[in-house]
Amino acid sequence: MPCVSIPTSSRLLALLSLLQQRREWSGPELAGRLEVGPRTIRRDVDKLRGLGYPIEAAPGVAGGYRLGAGAELPPLLLDDAEAVAVAVGLRTAASGSIGGIEETSVRALAKLEQLLPDRLRRRVQALGDATSAFPVDGPQIDADVLATLASACRDGVGLRFGYVAKDGAETRRRAEPAAVVHSGWRWYLVAYDLDREDWRTFRIDRIAGRLTESGRGRRREIPGGDAAAFVKRSIRQGDAATPVPGRIRVHRPVDEVQGRVPPSRATVTPDGPDACVVTTTGGWSRSFLVWMALLDVELTVLDPPELVEAARTIAARLGGPADA
């Protein structure tokens, strides 16, 4: 097979992109990714340094490289798709669930849009004009905490932190972070708990106090290989806790309601001659609340308090009072 030569400029951009993706690369790893020899990697690193990129090198046979921090770092180079993705992400963050980041996102978006070519600026503006988002009424998290956790996941660094459980109990945790997941409502950390010798899902808004590094951690594979799926399973299972059922009083006789409620999802018990109570067989969910509302009968949300609050939130968005 003939050897395909990659232009130096394209290879430099590819090398820079790799250095921005991970904290540190060995020389052989970079050479393998770019399909060149170690000597070529050393020459390309020197060229990037000449352009102002502060690339640090570790001595030794492996020859590790990392992109260092620098006050005079040249502008980040983005292709068309990356520029649009960043702009859309900033628009989303401006109405998101990360505390204190909204104004910063707006400022960054304004700077980015000034640098975009007209064709991309029009695409980003069209996306902004045509889309909107619900205001986030869930718990907000600190941007610095999120950045620290993400960096620990990327770099394989162990962390110590305080954690407040659902019942208010406070514990100290030693963990090896693996991934950060956003459910659309809350932020979660997937990590290996060293004291419990098992994987755990932590709600990031319940992480308390200072995050401290505890040295290098092992790079472990999340069970199933999918962080989002792992969090989803943990939420459904209550992360080893008993799922909290939801209860709603329906202002109709039990015999009128029983046939309309799947027995695999909920039970129906009489509550006097003209009402009954529907109780979920597992933990409650927002979809259960919406499904019950579609019965088109008078309801009273009983418990737990989180379900009552969810009903109030949905009713307020629809412009009507919550019957709870």
VOFISE-295650 format. One line per field, with one value per atom (N, C-alpha, C): residue number from 0; x, z, y. Coordinates in steps of 0.05 Angstrom, whole numbers. Each point is the difference from the previous one (the first is absolute). Layout:
N
nr: c(NUM  ...)
x: c(X  ...)
z: c(Z  ...)
y: c(Y  ...)
END
This chain:
324
nr: c(0  0  0  1  1  1  2  2  2  3  3  3  4  4  4  5  5  5  6  6  6  7  7  7  8  8  8  9  9  9  10  10  10  11  11  11  12  12  12  13  13  13  14  14  14  15  15  15  16  16  16  17  17  17  18  18  18  19  19  19  20  20  20  21  21  21  22  22  22  23  23  23  24  24  24  25  25  25  26  26  26  27  27  27  28  28  28  29  29  29  30  30  30  31  31  31  32  32  32  33  33  33  34  34  34  35  35  35  36  36  36  37  37  37  38  38  38  39  39  39  40  40  40  41  41  41  42  42  42  43  43  43  44  44  44  45  45  45  46  46  46  47  47  47  48  48  48  49  49  49  50  50  50  51  51  51  52  52  52  53  53  53  54  54  54  55  55  55  56  56  56  57  57  57  58  58  58  59  59  59  60  60  60  61  61  61  62  62  62  63  63  63  64  64  64  65  65  65  66  66  66  67  67  67  68  68  68  69  69  69  70  70  70  71  71  71  72  72  72  73  73  73  74  74  74  75  75  75  76  76  76  77  77  77  78  78  78  79  79  79  80  80  80  81  81  81  82  82  82  83  83  83  84  84  84  85  85  85  86  86  86  87  87  87  88  88  88  89  89  89  90  90  90  91  91  91  92  92  92  93  93  93  94  94  94  95  95  95  96  96  96  97  97  97  98  98  98  99  99  99  100  100  100  101  101  101  102  102  102  103  103  103  104  104  104  105  105  105  106  106  106  107  107  107  108  108  108  109  109  109  110  110  110  111  111  111  112  112  112  113  113  113  114  114  114  115  115  115  116  116  116  117  117  117  118  118  118  119  119  119  120  120  120  121  121  121  122  122  122  123  123  123  124  124  124  125  125  125  126  126  126  127  127  127  128  128  128  129  129  129  130  130  130  131  131  131  132  132  132  133  133  133  134  134  134  135  135  135  136  136  136  137  137  137  138  138  138  139  139  139  140  140  140  141  141  141  142  142  142  143  143  143  144  144  144  145  145  145  146  146  146  147  147  147  148  148  148  149  149  149  150  150  150  151  151  151  152  152  152  153  153  153  154  154  154  155  155  155  156  156  156  157  157  157  158  158  158  159  159  159  160  160  160  161  161  161  162  162  162  163  163  163  164  164  164  165  165  165  166  166  166  167  167  167  168  168  168  169  169  169  170  170  170  171  171  171  172  172  172  173  173  173  174  174  174  175  175  175  176  176  176  177  177  177  178  178  178  179  179  179  180  180  180  181  181  181  182  182  182  183  183  183  184  184  184  185  185  185  186  186  186  187  187  187  188  188  188  189  189  189  190  190  190  191  191  191  192  192  192  193  193  193  194  194  194  195  195  195  196  196  196  197  197  197  198  198  198  199  199  199  200  200  200  201  201  201  202  202  202  203  203  203  204  204  204  205  205  205  206  206  206  207  207  207  208  208  208  209  209  209  210  210  210  211  211  211  212  212  212  213  213  213  214  214  214  215  215  215  216  216  216  217  217  217  218  218  218  219  219  219  220  220  220  221  221  221  222  222  222  223  223  223  224  224  224  225  225  225  226  226  226  227  227  227  228  228  228  229  229  229  230  230  230  231  231  231  232  232  232  233  233  233  234  234  234  235  235  235  236  236  236  237  237  237  238  238  238  239  239  239  240  240  240  241  241  241  242  242  242  243  243  243  244  244  244  245  245  245  246  246  246  247  247  247  248  248  248  249  249  249  250  250  250  251  251  251  252  252  252  253  253  253  254  254  254  255  255  255  256  256  256  257  257  257  258  258  258  259  259  259  260  260  260  261  261  261  262  262  262  263  263  263  264  264  264  265  265  265  266  266  266  267  267  267  268  268  268  269  269  269  270  270  270  271  271  271  272  272  272  273  273  273  274  274  274  275  275  275  276  276  276  277  277  277  278  278  278  279  279  279  280  280  280  281  281  281  282  282  282  283  283  283  284  284  284  285  285  285  286  286  286  287  287  287  288  288  288  289  289  289  290  290  290  291  291  291  292  292  292  293  293  293  294  294  294  295  295  295  296  296  296  297  297  297  298  298  298  299  299  299  300  300  300  301  301  301  302  302  302  303  303  303  304  304  304  305  305  305  306  306  306  307  307  307  308  308  308  309  309  309  310  310  310  311  311  311  312  312  312  313  313  313  314  314  314  315  315  315  316  316  316  317  317  317  318  318  318  319  319  319  320  320  320  321  321  321  322  322  322  323  323  323)
x: c(17  -17  18  -6  17  -4  20  -1  -13  -20  -14  12  10  13  -21  -1  -18  14  -12  13  7  23  10  -21  -13  -19  -24  -9  -22  9  24  11  3  9  3  -27  -20  -27  -10  6  -8  15  25  16  -10  -6  -10  -27  -17  -26  4  18  5  10  18  11  -22  -20  -22  -21  1  -20  7  26  9  22  3  20  29  5  27  0  18  4  29  5  27  7  27  8  -9  3  -10  -30  -16  -29  -6  13  -5  9  23  11  -19  -11  -19  -26  -10  -25  4  22  5  15  7  13  26  16  27  20  25  20  4  13  5  16  19  15  -18  -19  -19  -17  -8  -15  17  25  18  2  3  2  -26  -23  -26  -5  9  -3  17  24  16  -13  -13  -14  -23  -15  -22  10  23  12  7  11  7  -24  -24  -24  -12  12  -9  -14  -3  -14  19  -6  18  -2  14  -1  23  -7  20  7  25  9  13  -6  12  23  22  23  -5  15  -2  -5  -1  -3  -27  -21  -27  -4  13  -1  -28  -11  -27  -3  -23  -5  -27  -1  -25  -1  -25  -4  -2  20  0  -17  -5  -15  18  -10  16  -17  9  -15  -2  20  1  -8  -17  -8  -15  8  -14  -29  -16  -28  -5  -21  -8  -10  8  -9  -23  -22  -24  -8  -9  -12  -29  -15  -27  -18  0  -18  6  26  7  -8  3  -8  -30  -16  -29  -7  13  -5  6  23  7  -21  -8  -19  -27  -9  -26  3  24  4  -1  12  -1  -28  -15  -28  -16  5  -13  9  26  10  -11  -7  -11  -26  -14  -25  1  24  4  0  10  -2  27  19  26  0  1  -2  22  -7  19  12  -9  13  -16  -25  -17  12  7  11  27  16  26  -5  -20  -6  -9  -16  -9  24  18  23  18  4  17  -13  -27  -14  2  -2  3  27  21  27  3  -11  3  -15  -24  -15  14  15  15  22  10  22  -10  -26  -10  -3  5  -7  -30  -8  -29  -17  9  -17  -5  20  -4  -15  5  -15  -30  -7  -29  -12  16  -10  -5  20  -3  -23  -3  -22  -27  -2  -25  -7  20  -5  -11  13  -8  -28  -7  -26  -23  7  -21  -4  18  -2  -2  -12  -2  1  3  3  -16  -9  -13  21  -7  19  4  25  7  -9  -17  -9  11  18  13  24  14  23  23  13  22  26  21  26  20  22  22  17  5  16  28  12  27  0  -20  -2  -3  -17  -4  26  14  26  20  2  19  -7  -25  -8  6  -6  5  30  17  29  10  -12  9  -8  -23  -8  19  8  17  28  10  29  4  -22  4  10  -11  8  -21  9  -18  -8  -24  -10  -11  1  -14  -20  -24  -20  -22  -14  -23  -25  -18  -24  -24  -22  -24  -21  -7  -20  -28  -18  -28  -12  8  -11  15  19  15  25  6  25  24  21  24  22  14  22  23  24  24  5  5  4  28  11  25  -8  3  -10  19  -3  14  -20  -3  -20  4  -22  2  -15  -23  -16  -19  -8  -20  -23  -25  -23  -22  -12  -23  -25  -20  -24  -20  5  -20  -13  4  -12  21  18  21  26  22  27  9  13  9  29  14  27  0  12  3  29  3  27  2  24  5  6  -17  3  20  23  22  -6  -15  -7  -21  -18  -22  7  23  10  -22  -13  -22  -5  -13  -8  -23  0  -21  -7  -25  -10  -4  13  -3  -14  -20  -12  20  7  21  -9  -26  -9  1  4  2  29  19  28  6  10  3  30  6  27  20  25  21  7  5  10  31  11  29  10  23  11  13  -2  12  19  14  20  -12  17  -9  -19  -20  -19  3  -13  0  -21  6  -20  -16  -26  -18  -22  -10  -22  -26  -18  -26  -16  -14  -16  -19  2  -16  13  20  15  -14  -24  -15  -7  12  -5  -29  -12  -27  -19  4  -17  3  25  5  -15  1  -15  -30  -10  -28  -9  16  -7  1  20  3  -24  -9  -23  -25  -4  -23  1  24  3  3  1  4  28  19  28  2  -12  1  -19  -16  -20  -28  -19  -27  -14  -10  -14  -24  -5  -22  -25  -22  -24  -14  -16  -17  -29  -14  -29  -16  -21  -18  -29  -16  -28  -16  -16  -17  -29  -12  -27  -21  2  -19  -1  -22  -2  21  8  22  -6  -26  -7  2  -1  2  30  18  28  16  -7  17  7  -20  5  17  5  15  29  7  27  13  22  14  9  -8  8  30  15  29  13  -13  11  -10  -25  -11  -23  -6  -24  -21  -25  -22  -15  -3  -15  -22  -23  -22  8  -11  4  -28  -18  -28  -15  -26  -17  5  11  2  29  20  27  17  25  18  29  19  28  16  15  17  29  13  27  18  23  18  12  4  12  30  13  28  2  23  4  -16  -8  -16  18  -13  15  -18  12  -16  -18  9  -18  -25  2  -23  -20  11  -16  -15  14  -12  -21  7  -19  -26  2  -24  -17  14  -14  -17  10  -14  -26  -5  -25  -24  7  -20  -22  10  -18  14  -15  11  19  24  21  9  11  14  26  23  26  5  5  3  29  16  28  15  27  18  1  13  1  12  19  12  -20  -19  -21  -19  -6  -18  13  26  14  1  4  0  -27  -21  -27  -4  10  -2  15  24  16  -13  -11  -14  -25  -15  -24  7  22  7  8  14  8  -24  -21  -24  -19  7  -15  -24  -1  -23  9  -18  8  4  18  5  -20  -14  -18  15  18  17  4)
z: c(0  0  0  -18  -1  25  9  23  -7  15  -5  18  -12  15  8  26  10  1  -12  0  29  3  26  15  -14  14  11  -15  10  23  -1  22  25  -3  24  13  -16  12  13  -12  12  26  1  24  22  -7  19  11  -17  9  20  -5  19  27  0  24  16  -13  14  11  -9  8  27  6  23  14  26  15  -9  -6  -7  -20  -19  -20  0  -4  -5  -29  -6  -27  -19  8  -16  -5  20  -5  -21  1  -20  -28  0  -26  -12  17  -10  -10  14  -9  -27  -3  -25  -21  6  -19  -11  19  -7  20  -3  18  23  22  23  -7  -19  -7  -12  -17  -11  21  21  22  14  5  13  -17  -27  -17  0  -1  0  26  22  26  0  -11  -1  -17  -21  -17  15  15  15  22  12  20  -13  -25  -14  -7  -1  -5  26  23  25  18  -7  17  20  26  21  5  -16  2  18  22  18  -6  3  -6  25  4  23  -11  14  -9  2  -14  1  -27  -1  -25  -12  17  -11  -10  13  -10  1  25  2  -7  -11  -7  12  7  9  -8  -4  -8  26  6  25  -2  24  1  -6  -13  -7  -5  10  -3  -29  -16  -28  -19  9  -17  -25  -24  -24  -1  -17  -1  -6  11  -5  -29  -14  -28  0  -12  -2  -29  -7  -27  2  -23  -1  19  0  18  29  7  28  9  -18  7  6  -17  4  26  5  24  25  0  23  4  -21  2  11  -10  10  29  7  28  19  -9  16  3  -21  2  20  -1  19  29  4  27  12  -18  10  15  -5  14  16  6  11  30  10  28  15  -12  13  11  26  13  -7  -6  -6  -28  -17  -26  -22  7  -21  -13  17  -11  -14  11  -13  -27  -3  -26  -20  8  -18  -10  18  -8  -20  6  -17  -27  -1  -25  -17  13  -15  -13  14  -11  -23  4  -21  -26  3  -24  -16  14  -14  -18  7  -15  -21  1  -20  -27  -21  -27  -3  -20  -3  -2  -15  -5  26  18  25  20  -1  18  -5  -26  -7  10  -2  10  30  15  29  8  -13  6  -6  -22  -7  21  10  21  25  7  24  -3  -24  -4  0  -9  -4  24  20  22  26  20  27  20  25  20  25  15  25  20  17  21  19  8  18  28  11  28  18  -10  17  14  15  15  -18  7  -16  14  -17  10  -6  15  -4  -24  -17  -24  6  21  7  9  14  9  -24  -19  -24  -16  -3  -15  14  27  15  -4  1  -3  -29  -19  -28  -5  12  -3  13  23  14  -16  -13  -18  -23  -12  -23  7  23  7  18  8  17  28  12  26  21  23  21  16  12  15  27  19  26  1  10  3  20  10  17  -17  10  -15  19  -7  16  -13  14  -10  0  -11  -2  27  20  27  17  -13  14  13  0  12  -16  14  -14  3  -22  0  -15  5  -16  -20  -25  -21  -12  -6  -17  -25  -22  -25  -23  -21  -25  -22  -6  -19  -28  -13  -27  -20  7  -19  14  -14  9  -20  11  -16  7  -20  4  -9  18  -7  -14  -3  -10  23  25  24  21  4  20  -12  14  -7  19  -12  16  -6  21  -3  2  -19  1  9  22  11  15  2  16  28  19  28  12  9  9  27  18  26  -3  -18  -4  -21  -14  -20  -21  -9  -20  -14  -23  -15  13  0  11  -19  3  -13  21  -3  19  -13  13  -10  7  -21  4  18  0  18  29  6  27  9  -18  8  17  24  19  6  6  8  -23  8  -20  -13  -26  -14  2  10  3  -16  -13  -15  18  -7  16  -16  -19  -16  -25  -15  -25  6  -17  3  -23  3  -21  -21  -24  -21  -2  7  1  -21  -9  -19  15  -6  13  -8  19  -6  -23  -20  -24  -21  8  -18  -8  11  -7  25  4  25  3  -22  2  6  -12  6  29  10  28  19  -5  17  -2  -24  -3  17  -1  16  30  8  28  10  -17  8  3  -18  1  25  7  23  26  -1  25  10  -16  8  27  1  23  22  -5  19  -9  18  -7  -16  -24  -16  15  -3  14  -18  9  -17  1  -21  -1  5  13  6  -9  -15  -10  6  12  4  -25  -9  -24  10  -7  10  -18  -1  -14  15  -1  13  -11  17  -7  -25  -3  -23  -27  1  -25  -8  19  -4  -4  13  1  -28  -17  -27  -18  9  -16  9  21  11  -3  -15  -3  27  8  26  3  -22  2  8  -3  6  26  7  24  11  25  13  6  1  5  24  21  24  6  10  6  22  -2  20  4  12  2  -25  0  -22  -27  2  -24  -8  12  -7  4  -11  3  -1  8  1  -19  -18  -18  10  4  11  -19  -7  -19  12  -16  10  5  -13  4  8  -6  6  -19  10  -16  -21  -21  -21  -11  -14  -12  -22  -13  -21  13  24  15  5  9  5  -25  -22  -25  -9  2  -9  17  25  17  -8  -7  -8  -25  -17  -25  4  25  6  -1  1  -2  22  25  23  22  20  22  17  4  15  23  21  21  5  -4  4  30  10  29  9  -10  8  -20  1  19  -6  17  -5  -27  -10  -26  -22  2  -20  1  25  3  -13  5  -11  -31  -11  -29  -11  14  -10  0  21  0  -23  -5  -22  -27  -5  -26  -2  22  -1  -4  12  -4  -29  -12  -28  -19  8  -17  6  21  6  18  13  18  27  20  28  3  17  6  22  -5  20  18  16  17  27)
y: c(-24  24  25  19  24  17  13  18  26  9  25  21  21  22  20  6  21  26  21  27  8  14  8  16  19  18  -16  -20  -17  -17  -10  -16  16  25  17  5  5  4  -26  -23  -25  -5  7  -3  18  25  19  -9  -11  -10  -23  -18  -22  11  19  11  14  11  13  -20  -24  -20  -14  -2  -15  15  -5  14  -6  -26  -7  -24  2  -22  -8  -26  -9  5  1  4  -22  -26  -22  1  9  2  20  24  20  -9  -13  -10  -21  -17  -20  12  21  13  14  13  16  -16  -25  -18  12  10  10  -11  7  -9  19  -9  17  25  -1  23  22  -9  19  14  -15  11  22  -6  20  25  -3  23  16  -14  14  15  -12  13  26  -1  24  22  -8  19  13  -16  12  19  -7  18  26  -2  25  17  -12  15  11  -6  11  -19  -26  -19  -11  3  -9  -30  -16  -29  -9  -15  -10  -28  -8  -27  -12  -26  -14  -17  -1  -16  -30  -15  -29  -12  -27  -14  5  1  5  28  19  28  11  4  10  30  7  28  9  25  12  29  10  28  16  16  16  24  12  25  23  20  23  25  23  24  10  -8  9  -22  -19  -22  11  -7  9  -8  12  -7  -29  -11  -28  -2  -20  -4  -20  8  -17  -3  -24  -2  9  -1  11  -14  -27  -15  5  2  5  28  20  27  2  -13  1  -15  -23  -16  17  14  17  22  13  21  -9  -23  -12  -7  -12  -7  24  22  24  11  -1  9  -18  -26  -18  6  5  4  26  19  26  -4  -22  -5  -26  -9  -27  -1  -23  -6  3  14  5  28  2  26  19  25  21  0  -19  -2  14  9  11  25  19  25  -4  -18  -6  -13  -17  -13  21  19  20  17  7  16  -16  -25  -17  -3  -4  -3  26  23  25  2  -8  1  -19  -25  -20  9  10  8  22  17  21  -12  -24  -12  -19  -8  -19  13  -15  11  2  16  7  -25  -20  -24  -15  -1  -14  17  26  18  -1  -2  -2  -26  -22  -26  1  11  2  17  23  19  -13  -15  -14  -20  -15  -19  14  23  14  12  10  12  -20  -25  -20  -18  1  -18  15  -14  11  -23  7  -21  8  -21  5  11  19  8  -24  -3  -23  7  -17  4  -22  -16  -21  12  -17  9  10  22  10  -10  -3  -8  21  -1  19  -7  20  -5  -10  10  -9  -29  -8  -28  -18  8  -16  -3  23  -1  -18  2  -17  -30  -7  -28  -9  16  -7  -4  17  -3  -25  -7  -25  -24  1  -23  -2  22  0  -10  9  -4  -24  -14  -23  7  21  9  -7  -12  -6  24  0  23  -8  18  -2  22  -6  21  -9  20  -5  -5  -16  -6  -2  14  0  -18  -21  -19  11  -15  10  4  -16  3  21  14  21  -9  -26  -10  8  10  9  -21  -6  -19  12  -12  7  -22  7  -20  2  -23  -2  -14  14  -12  6  -16  4  7  26  9  -12  -7  -11  16  12  14  19  22  19  -3  -2  -5  21  12  18  -14  -3  -15  17  26  19  15  -11  12  4  -20  2  -9  7  -8  -23  -20  -23  -5  -11  -10  -30  -14  -29  -4  -15  -4  -27  -9  -25  8  -8  6  -19  11  -17  -13  13  -11  -22  2  -19  -21  5  -18  -7  21  -4  27  -2  24  14  26  16  24  9  24  21  24  21  24  11  25  22  15  20  23  6  22  -8  -26  -9  -4  6  -1  25  -4  22  5  25  7  0  -1  3  -27  1  -24  0  -23  -1  -25  4  -22  -20  -26  -21  -17  12  -14  -12  -14  -12  -23  -3  -21  -20  -23  -20  8  -5  4  -26  2  -23  3  -22  1  -1  19  2  -25  -12  -24  5  -17  3  18  16  17  26  5  24  15  23  16  9  9  10  -23  -23  -23  -9  1  -7  18  27  19  -5  -6  -5  -23  -22  -23  6  16  7  17  18  16  -17  -19  -17  -18  -9  -18  15  27  15  -1  -10  -3  -14  -24  -18  10  20  9  -9  0  -9  22  -7  20  11  26  13  -1  -13  -1  27  5  24  -7  18  -5  24  -6  21  -8  18  -6  8  -18  5  3  21  6  -14  -26  -17  -27  -14  -26  -19  -19  -18  -17  -8  -17  15  27  16  4  -3  6  -25  -22  -24  -11  0  -10  18  24  19  2  -14  1  -28  -2  -26  -10  -25  -11  -3  -2  -3  26  23  26  12  -7  13  -17  5  -13  21  -9  19  -11  17  -8  20  -9  19  19  24  21  13  -15  9  -8  6  -9  15  24  16  7  -14  6  -25  1  -22  11  -17  9  -18  12  -14  2  -23  -2  -15  12  -13  -25  -20  -25  3  19  7  29  11  29  17  24  18  13  11  14  22  19  21  -11  -21  -12  -11  -11  -10  23  23  23  10  2  9  -20  -26  -21  2  4  3  24  22  24  -5  -18  -6  -16  -9  -14  20  26  21  -2  -5  0  17  7  17  -16  11  -14  17  -14  13  -16  13  -13  -1  -24  -4  0  -18  -2  -17  2  14  30  16  29  7  -16  6  -2  -19  -3  23  9  23  25  4  23  -2  -24  -3  7  -7  7  30  14  29  13  -11  11  -2  -25  -4  17  2  17  29  10  28  5  -19  3  1  -15  -1  24  15  24  -4  -23  -5  -7  0  -7  -30  -8  -28  -9  -22  -11  -19  12  -17  14)
END
